[in-house]
């Protein structure tokens, strides 16, 4: 029985270690028009959705606690139901809060700087001279891999396909980033280089309002 107990403990420890070291995996996207908060341009055969990861349950897919660092991950889904590709090289996304605050998606460097921020303890004395620090100083390899894997990187969406990824918005000092907010997406072009009409995704739809 003692040997059996040890074996069980070893198996449980191995499972815990495997779960802890598991790499971030991007969620498999559904068509954009199946998400609550979306804008569907049926005449252009393109729809876009925003799925905020604002709850602890949804945020479990991340190893980094983005809420602790005052960032709100938003899953951006772009569906192309047409017969020609669309390009996203000039994609522009702006999150406008109910009080007209304008938020831009964070860059890789923005995220790295926030993750590497060191909070000074009260009993520590400031250094006499600043020490140069790159944005990745103090950021683990695991966190850097997660940032790269999670970010929305698509430059195009092929016909009858979906592309998705995360954008991260700095919501520090914003009491309510969702209610009454809109996400505006522009810069999407068709196969002829013509820019599509901008998309307006009201986040009240996500909240069920």
Secondary structure, 3 states (H helix, E strand, C coil): CHHHHHHHHHHHHHHHHHHHCCCCCCCCCCCHHHCCCEEEECCCCEEEEEEECCCCCHHHHCCCCCHHHCEEEEEEEEEECCCCCEECCCCEEEEECCCCCEEECCCHHHHHHHHCCCCCCCCCCCCCCCCCCCCCCCCCHHHHHHHHHHECCCCEECCCEEEEEEEEEECCCCCCCCCCCEEEEECCECCCCCECCCEEEECCCCCCC
